[in-house]
Amino acid sequence: MDIIPEDGLEETQEEVKDLEEKLNGIQLETISVTVIKQPAIDKPDFSEYPESYKENTNKEKLILAYAENFRRQYVHLFRDRKPLFLNPLNECGIEKFVCTTLRPTLLPFKELYHWLGCAEFVSDYITMDQLDPPAELPLQLHSPSTILERQLGNCFDFSNILCSLLLGAGYDAYVVSGYATKEVCLSDESRDICPLLNTKPEVKKEEDKKAAGKYSVKPPRDLRSKFIIKMEARRKKEEEDQKDKERMEEEARVAELEKPPPDLLYGLRIHSWVLIRGGKREVPEDFFIEPFTGRSYSPQNQSFLGIESIWNHNNYWANMQDCSNGCKDMSFDLNDTTKWEYMLVGADRSTLDIPNVEEELYDLEDDEKDNEDDKHLDMPAPWVRPINVTEKQNETRCPSGKKTILYKKAKLEKYSNYLMKDGLVKRLSVYENNELTTLKKVQEWFGNREDKLTMRLHESGVVTEDFVEGRQRSLKQHVYKANFPGSETDRTMTFYDNARVDGLSKRDESAIEMTEHFINRDDFLYYRHVLFDKRQKKVAPATAEGLPRPILKITEKFHRNKELPANDDIAEQMFILSEDKVQITYHRENANISASTRDFFKPPNAEEKGGNLQWAPDMTSTFQVNQHKLPTKNLTVYEDLIRLIQVEQSSIQAVRNSEEEVREILADRQKEEIASELAISVYDTERNEKAKKHRKELERLAMEEKLRRQEMEMDYLAPFLAQIGNPEKISRNQAFKLKEDCLSDLKQRLIDKANLIQLRFERETSELHKKQLEYQQKQVVMTKEDEEQYFNYCSEAMFRIHILELRLNRHKQMAPHKYMQLEQKLRQDPRLSVYF
């Protein structure tokens, strides 16, 4: 920083003092304003809602009149039944017909195109709020968008949102108002089996029995006594029946013990759920969806005790059937007017149109019917706002990102994506007892893992891990003992064979054995079995992991190669290293029942490189099925022996490579479990820290560049240089004159700004004073609306006056600093710094 001369410093200080004196001379005269405060009344703010929430259209008023007429007829005919859920209040306290609260919406998420995904989303995203009292209909039904914002709602709110999503996805869905058991109404699943444990049994396909040929060998006759066989079958059947009877009795006893206590409100608890009728979206039959849990139930389920009414976005139906036996005997044919009474005559009844061959013969009658239907009232458009769910909301699901559900002998924990550091999204803990104290197994599901792990199962001391495609060595599944995670222990590895060069699909390993299975290899190899011996008791070098396991025998099996004769195509080759022996078995001809074999005994110098192998006729023995075939020449047998020795070394090296691969996989898994890195897409700017830092750095550099350019473009000497003709070289007198003119201009602009603030302040106070006088004169005859306008004006005017006062005080404080800053910049300007 340049040193300012003493005479220049004194001159600058005098100018600053003169500026402060002039600014202090500008004073604000405040007036006292009397504002009578009204008593505070807490009124809900409905300004954020659109007009459709706060008022009804003429068509909505007409449909409400229809609903009132429908309700009166219903009450007159069924005096002993509870009232229908027709026109509850919305968020703004306005009556709305329930059908207009539904808004069919298809969200842009693949999983929400199926009913199971929609039900799971609604059950996870919204928190349950019980009906209070539980035997009465709610007074309000909020819009789906409001419930999604609050993430809290009762059963009718759940069903309303779920039905809107299902209708948007193309299902024939309806909201049901009825009665259910206490467990369903309170979402108590502690007596139900977890859906993840209800695995469907695999149906074994019966093998087609081949028809016996004309010349096939007949089976031997059964010489056993038919009476004994019959008595034995009867005895076995009686034993099975006895076991089934004992099992059923035990299940009945356990069910009686686990039966919930009697409910005083049984049959009176009001509940709402969703009905999906068969026909659309390839739905074969009708079924219920419980919105609290997202599970599907058959209409014959005993948890649903009765139905009062159902509705969708087109019509409203009242149930006319007897519900003494629950819903199991109920028909959902909405066209049957003896069982369902509809409200709107001309509305769509959600039936599938069946083409009629004779339809053309009744065109005139159909036209007349269509004209009559056009006269009927149709359903008004939905009054609710569109249902919007962001990508983040769809991923987060649960309000706090996690949810715990208790089942019978099981506990299910759900987590949103990226909430847990290890990518855990779901954990199922299965217990031996109902108290959930003795753990039986734990199954975990993961998402977005960098190591492609999707599932881990701990059961009976065995760990099973599943992976998706994309790993370095194409590991698909890894099964091992939890207490022995190291190498050379019992484990099974399954691989994606189509992603591996060697076609390995499975590897089973133990302390003394290793078995590998291959698929689609060019050399037709599909099986390799290795038998190891115990290690010799020798101390390995300090840097080595240990001596390799001695190999006793290697067995390899091959598929048939159609290009070679069967007697020359190897089916199995066995390298017995402990005996220096090789056994070869060839493929069998179709006409033969046995295969040709050949045994080789390796010479002592078989493993020497570059040495000549000794040969003797007793080093090989063969069994030839075809006796008419000429014996193989000794030279060919000798060449086969040399080739087999090379193959044996290749097989040994392949075994060692497999052992090394197992160790590398285990080392990688250990590192991956410690790191637990999650894969984040480059398009996910919220979670991708590298992309976020890079973006912020670019924004910072751009802002700095913008400020630098603004400083370069803002030349405070340009107007004053233009007055003297923009000379190329500035003299001393011109430099002093430029400095004085620039500082004087800034000083005048600072004073003018203060005067402008004072002028606005006086104008506001004058207007406020006039309003106050007018209020005092007309206070007696003013209406409440005029008083409210006056109070609003006073509060706004006082706010503006306060802001102007703050701006003037701040301007007075900052003006001297601005003057000093400009004076310092002028001294440092390269065009003037020569003379200062």
PyMOL commands that set and color helices and strands:
alter all, ss='L'
color gray80, all
select helices_A, chain A and resi 6-24+51-54+58-77+98-101+110-113+115-125+144-150+155-168+182-185+195-197+226-257+280-282+357-374+391-396+497-499+566-568+577-579+617-619+634-675+689-713+718-723+732-778+784-828+833-835
alter helices_A, ss='H'
color red, helices_A
select strands_A, chain A and resi 127-128+152-153+173-180+270-276+287-290+295-297+304-311+316-319+340-342+402-407+410-415+424-431+439-446+453-459+462-467+475-481+491-495+504-509+513-518+525-532+551-558+570-576+581-586+597-601+620-623
alter strands_A, ss='S'
color yellow, strands_A
deselect
rebuild
show_as cartoon
